[in-house]
């Protein structure tokens, strides 16, 4: 939502794009795990816990005003924003 609404603040746009880049694969993995009997439920629970911790860390870092960049997702988010003409 912030990625679409915010047009000027590069800090907000970066953190929004990084969040999208990080959580879309997590969501896809969760759906795939849902089709795996028994083990999929365990994997989904583990993935949910990891997602919660990641979300809290990213929210805290952004709230503190830190330009916190995840190793792969942050680089990809920067690239996408440059391609969109935002940075």
C-alpha positions, 0 to 999 in steps of 0.5 A, a space after each residue: 500500500 505504501 509503495 503505491 501511495 508514497 511518491 516522494 519519500 525514498 526511505 518509505 518507498 525502499 522499505 515498502 518495496 523490500 517488504 514486498 520482495 521479502 514477503 511474496 516468496 514467503 507467501 508463495 512458499 506457504 501456499 505450496 507447503 499447504 499442499 504437503 500433508 503433515 510435513 507441510 503443516 510443520 513447515 508452515 508453522 516454522 515459516 510463520 514464526 520466521 515471517 513474524 520475527 522478520 516482520 517485527 525486525 523490519 518494522 522496528 528498523 524502519 520505525 527507528 529510521 534505519 535504512 535496514 537492508 536485507 542481503 538479497 531482498 534489499 539489493 533487488 528492491 533498490 534495483 526495482 525502485 531505480 527501474 521505476 525511476 524512484 531512486 
